[in-house]
Amino acid sequence: MISLSLIALIVGGLSIPCAFFALNGGGVFISLVFALGGLVLGALGMMRDKERSGLALIGIACSVLGLIITIVCFACSGCAVCQAQALLNSLI
């Protein structure tokens, strides 16, 4: 039987590579769903399954890392858009 802790670990782990989808701006929602889902599932897994709380804790840590990477990548994509717009304005 698959526990919530294991699902939190999988979803939290998926939030890290999906966080780089935020570089194009529109993919930020995909990574946020995985990161926030991993946080919620990890918290539920820690409360319900005391034996596998380590898996849930690692899932929460991966989700937090994915959330941080998402925010940084989304901010960098905004900076790149501003720089490209300034470059185009200087050429015109």
PyMOL commands that place a pseudoatom at each C-alpha (Angstrom):
pseudoatom trace, name=CA, resn=MET, resi=1, chain=A, elem=C, hetatm=0, pos=[0.000, 0.000, 0.000]
pseudoatom trace, name=CA, resn=ILE, resi=2, chain=A, elem=C, hetatm=0, pos=[1.314, 3.415, -0.931]
pseudoatom trace, name=CA, resn=SER, resi=3, chain=A, elem=C, hetatm=0, pos=[1.244, 5.868, 1.940]
pseudoatom trace, name=CA, resn=LEU, resi=4, chain=A, elem=C, hetatm=0, pos=[0.827, 9.626, 1.859]
pseudoatom trace, name=CA, resn=SER, resi=5, chain=A, elem=C, hetatm=0, pos=[4.453, 9.973, 2.914]
pseudoatom trace, name=CA, resn=LEU, resi=6, chain=A, elem=C, hetatm=0, pos=[5.678, 8.176, -0.186]
pseudoatom trace, name=CA, resn=ILE, resi=7, chain=A, elem=C, hetatm=0, pos=[3.369, 10.217, -2.426]
pseudoatom trace, name=CA, resn=ALA, resi=8, chain=A, elem=C, hetatm=0, pos=[4.677, 13.395, -0.768]
pseudoatom trace, name=CA, resn=LEU, resi=9, chain=A, elem=C, hetatm=0, pos=[8.227, 12.287, -1.515]
pseudoatom trace, name=CA, resn=ILE, resi=10, chain=A, elem=C, hetatm=0, pos=[7.399, 11.631, -5.173]
pseudoatom trace, name=CA, resn=VAL, resi=11, chain=A, elem=C, hetatm=0, pos=[5.451, 14.860, -5.670]
pseudoatom trace, name=CA, resn=GLY, resi=12, chain=A, elem=C, hetatm=0, pos=[8.064, 16.883, -3.769]
pseudoatom trace, name=CA, resn=GLY, resi=13, chain=A, elem=C, hetatm=0, pos=[10.807, 15.345, -5.874]
pseudoatom trace, name=CA, resn=LEU, resi=14, chain=A, elem=C, hetatm=0, pos=[8.920, 16.210, -9.059]
pseudoatom trace, name=CA, resn=SER, resi=15, chain=A, elem=C, hetatm=0, pos=[8.589, 19.815, -7.937]
pseudoatom trace, name=CA, resn=ILE, resi=16, chain=A, elem=C, hetatm=0, pos=[12.334, 20.391, -8.326]
pseudoatom trace, name=CA, resn=PRO, resi=17, chain=A, elem=C, hetatm=0, pos=[12.712, 19.652, -12.065]
pseudoatom trace, name=CA, resn=CYS, resi=18, chain=A, elem=C, hetatm=0, pos=[9.308, 21.201, -12.791]
pseudoatom trace, name=CA, resn=ALA, resi=19, chain=A, elem=C, hetatm=0, pos=[10.478, 24.390, -11.079]
pseudoatom trace, name=CA, resn=PHE, resi=20, chain=A, elem=C, hetatm=0, pos=[12.606, 25.169, -14.125]
pseudoatom trace, name=CA, resn=PHE, resi=21, chain=A, elem=C, hetatm=0, pos=[9.421, 25.436, -16.206]
pseudoatom trace, name=CA, resn=ALA, resi=22, chain=A, elem=C, hetatm=0, pos=[8.968, 28.800, -14.481]
pseudoatom trace, name=CA, resn=LEU, resi=23, chain=A, elem=C, hetatm=0, pos=[11.761, 30.200, -16.642]
pseudoatom trace, name=CA, resn=ASN, resi=24, chain=A, elem=C, hetatm=0, pos=[9.291, 30.669, -19.510]
pseudoatom trace, name=CA, resn=GLY, resi=25, chain=A, elem=C, hetatm=0, pos=[6.805, 32.409, -17.226]
pseudoatom trace, name=CA, resn=GLY, resi=26, chain=A, elem=C, hetatm=0, pos=[3.742, 30.311, -17.977]
pseudoatom trace, name=CA, resn=GLY, resi=27, chain=A, elem=C, hetatm=0, pos=[5.027, 27.108, -16.426]
pseudoatom trace, name=CA, resn=VAL, resi=28, chain=A, elem=C, hetatm=0, pos=[5.049, 28.595, -12.958]
pseudoatom trace, name=CA, resn=PHE, resi=29, chain=A, elem=C, hetatm=0, pos=[1.617, 27.138, -12.217]
pseudoatom trace, name=CA, resn=ILE, resi=30, chain=A, elem=C, hetatm=0, pos=[2.757, 23.569, -12.887]
pseudoatom trace, name=CA, resn=SER, resi=31, chain=A, elem=C, hetatm=0, pos=[5.646, 23.869, -10.481]
pseudoatom trace, name=CA, resn=LEU, resi=32, chain=A, elem=C, hetatm=0, pos=[3.509, 25.589, -7.845]
pseudoatom trace, name=CA, resn=VAL, resi=33, chain=A, elem=C, hetatm=0, pos=[0.975, 22.748, -7.976]
pseudoatom trace, name=CA, resn=PHE, resi=34, chain=A, elem=C, hetatm=0, pos=[3.697, 20.168, -7.367]
pseudoatom trace, name=CA, resn=ALA, resi=35, chain=A, elem=C, hetatm=0, pos=[5.416, 22.178, -4.632]
pseudoatom trace, name=CA, resn=LEU, resi=36, chain=A, elem=C, hetatm=0, pos=[2.266, 23.046, -2.713]
pseudoatom trace, name=CA, resn=GLY, resi=37, chain=A, elem=C, hetatm=0, pos=[0.861, 19.541, -3.212]
pseudoatom trace, name=CA, resn=GLY, resi=38, chain=A, elem=C, hetatm=0, pos=[4.042, 18.048, -1.797]
pseudoatom trace, name=CA, resn=LEU, resi=39, chain=A, elem=C, hetatm=0, pos=[3.846, 20.329, 1.227]
pseudoatom trace, name=CA, resn=VAL, resi=40, chain=A, elem=C, hetatm=0, pos=[0.236, 19.394, 1.966]
pseudoatom trace, name=CA, resn=LEU, resi=41, chain=A, elem=C, hetatm=0, pos=[0.764, 15.677, 1.395]
pseudoatom trace, name=CA, resn=GLY, resi=42, chain=A, elem=C, hetatm=0, pos=[3.909, 15.732, 3.510]
pseudoatom trace, name=CA, resn=ALA, resi=43, chain=A, elem=C, hetatm=0, pos=[2.113, 17.380, 6.397]
pseudoatom trace, name=CA, resn=LEU, resi=44, chain=A, elem=C, hetatm=0, pos=[-0.742, 14.890, 6.170]
pseudoatom trace, name=CA, resn=GLY, resi=45, chain=A, elem=C, hetatm=0, pos=[1.715, 12.012, 5.898]
pseudoatom trace, name=CA, resn=MET, resi=46, chain=A, elem=C, hetatm=0, pos=[3.552, 13.109, 9.038]
pseudoatom trace, name=CA, resn=MET, resi=47, chain=A, elem=C, hetatm=0, pos=[0.314, 13.297, 11.010]
pseudoatom trace, name=CA, resn=ARG, resi=48, chain=A, elem=C, hetatm=0, pos=[-1.177, 10.007, 9.830]
pseudoatom trace, name=CA, resn=ASP, resi=49, chain=A, elem=C, hetatm=0, pos=[1.849, 7.735, 9.441]
pseudoatom trace, name=CA, resn=LYS, resi=50, chain=A, elem=C, hetatm=0, pos=[4.340, 8.014, 12.293]
pseudoatom trace, name=CA, resn=GLU, resi=51, chain=A, elem=C, hetatm=0, pos=[6.484, 5.129, 10.978]
pseudoatom trace, name=CA, resn=ARG, resi=52, chain=A, elem=C, hetatm=0, pos=[7.220, 6.823, 7.663]
pseudoatom trace, name=CA, resn=SER, resi=53, chain=A, elem=C, hetatm=0, pos=[7.472, 10.385, 8.855]
pseudoatom trace, name=CA, resn=GLY, resi=54, chain=A, elem=C, hetatm=0, pos=[11.038, 10.529, 7.512]
pseudoatom trace, name=CA, resn=LEU, resi=55, chain=A, elem=C, hetatm=0, pos=[9.770, 10.118, 3.954]
pseudoatom trace, name=CA, resn=ALA, resi=56, chain=A, elem=C, hetatm=0, pos=[7.230, 12.863, 4.536]
pseudoatom trace, name=CA, resn=LEU, resi=57, chain=A, elem=C, hetatm=0, pos=[9.910, 15.158, 5.947]
pseudoatom trace, name=CA, resn=ILE, resi=58, chain=A, elem=C, hetatm=0, pos=[12.131, 14.606, 2.909]
pseudoatom trace, name=CA, resn=GLY, resi=59, chain=A, elem=C, hetatm=0, pos=[9.102, 15.260, 0.666]
pseudoatom trace, name=CA, resn=ILE, resi=60, chain=A, elem=C, hetatm=0, pos=[8.457, 18.532, 2.493]
pseudoatom trace, name=CA, resn=ALA, resi=61, chain=A, elem=C, hetatm=0, pos=[12.116, 19.524, 2.125]
pseudoatom trace, name=CA, resn=CYS, resi=62, chain=A, elem=C, hetatm=0, pos=[12.036, 18.783, -1.616]
pseudoatom trace, name=CA, resn=SER, resi=63, chain=A, elem=C, hetatm=0, pos=[8.815, 20.769, -1.960]
pseudoatom trace, name=CA, resn=VAL, resi=64, chain=A, elem=C, hetatm=0, pos=[10.326, 23.770, -0.193]
pseudoatom trace, name=CA, resn=LEU, resi=65, chain=A, elem=C, hetatm=0, pos=[13.407, 23.555, -2.395]
pseudoatom trace, name=CA, resn=GLY, resi=66, chain=A, elem=C, hetatm=0, pos=[11.182, 23.334, -5.486]
pseudoatom trace, name=CA, resn=LEU, resi=67, chain=A, elem=C, hetatm=0, pos=[9.202, 26.348, -4.308]
pseudoatom trace, name=CA, resn=ILE, resi=68, chain=A, elem=C, hetatm=0, pos=[12.387, 28.396, -3.792]
pseudoatom trace, name=CA, resn=ILE, resi=69, chain=A, elem=C, hetatm=0, pos=[13.726, 27.427, -7.225]
pseudoatom trace, name=CA, resn=THR, resi=70, chain=A, elem=C, hetatm=0, pos=[10.342, 28.323, -8.765]
pseudoatom trace, name=CA, resn=ILE, resi=71, chain=A, elem=C, hetatm=0, pos=[10.395, 31.787, -7.240]
pseudoatom trace, name=CA, resn=VAL, resi=72, chain=A, elem=C, hetatm=0, pos=[14.000, 32.409, -8.313]
pseudoatom trace, name=CA, resn=CYS, resi=73, chain=A, elem=C, hetatm=0, pos=[13.395, 31.171, -11.882]
pseudoatom trace, name=CA, resn=PHE, resi=74, chain=A, elem=C, hetatm=0, pos=[10.208, 33.219, -12.223]
pseudoatom trace, name=CA, resn=ALA, resi=75, chain=A, elem=C, hetatm=0, pos=[12.022, 36.327, -10.990]
pseudoatom trace, name=CA, resn=CYS, resi=76, chain=A, elem=C, hetatm=0, pos=[14.885, 35.698, -13.416]
pseudoatom trace, name=CA, resn=SER, resi=77, chain=A, elem=C, hetatm=0, pos=[12.469, 35.305, -16.319]
pseudoatom trace, name=CA, resn=GLY, resi=78, chain=A, elem=C, hetatm=0, pos=[10.962, 38.682, -15.430]
pseudoatom trace, name=CA, resn=CYS, resi=79, chain=A, elem=C, hetatm=0, pos=[14.401, 40.274, -15.399]
pseudoatom trace, name=CA, resn=ALA, resi=80, chain=A, elem=C, hetatm=0, pos=[15.183, 38.751, -18.790]
pseudoatom trace, name=CA, resn=VAL, resi=81, chain=A, elem=C, hetatm=0, pos=[12.002, 40.178, -20.270]
pseudoatom trace, name=CA, resn=CYS, resi=82, chain=A, elem=C, hetatm=0, pos=[12.836, 43.652, -18.945]
pseudoatom trace, name=CA, resn=GLN, resi=83, chain=A, elem=C, hetatm=0, pos=[16.377, 43.440, -20.309]
pseudoatom trace, name=CA, resn=ALA, resi=84, chain=A, elem=C, hetatm=0, pos=[15.146, 42.297, -23.725]
pseudoatom trace, name=CA, resn=GLN, resi=85, chain=A, elem=C, hetatm=0, pos=[12.634, 45.140, -23.833]
pseudoatom trace, name=CA, resn=ALA, resi=86, chain=A, elem=C, hetatm=0, pos=[15.337, 47.669, -22.922]
pseudoatom trace, name=CA, resn=LEU, resi=87, chain=A, elem=C, hetatm=0, pos=[17.573, 46.247, -25.638]
pseudoatom trace, name=CA, resn=LEU, resi=88, chain=A, elem=C, hetatm=0, pos=[14.819, 46.543, -28.222]
pseudoatom trace, name=CA, resn=ASN, resi=89, chain=A, elem=C, hetatm=0, pos=[14.061, 50.107, -27.139]
pseudoatom trace, name=CA, resn=SER, resi=90, chain=A, elem=C, hetatm=0, pos=[17.725, 51.068, -27.502]
pseudoatom trace, name=CA, resn=LEU, resi=91, chain=A, elem=C, hetatm=0, pos=[17.811, 49.678, -31.035]
pseudoatom trace, name=CA, resn=ILE, resi=92, chain=A, elem=C, hetatm=0, pos=[14.747, 51.633, -32.156]
for i in range(1, 92): cmd.bond("trace and resi %d" % i, "trace and resi %d" % (i + 1))
show_as sticks, trace
zoom trace
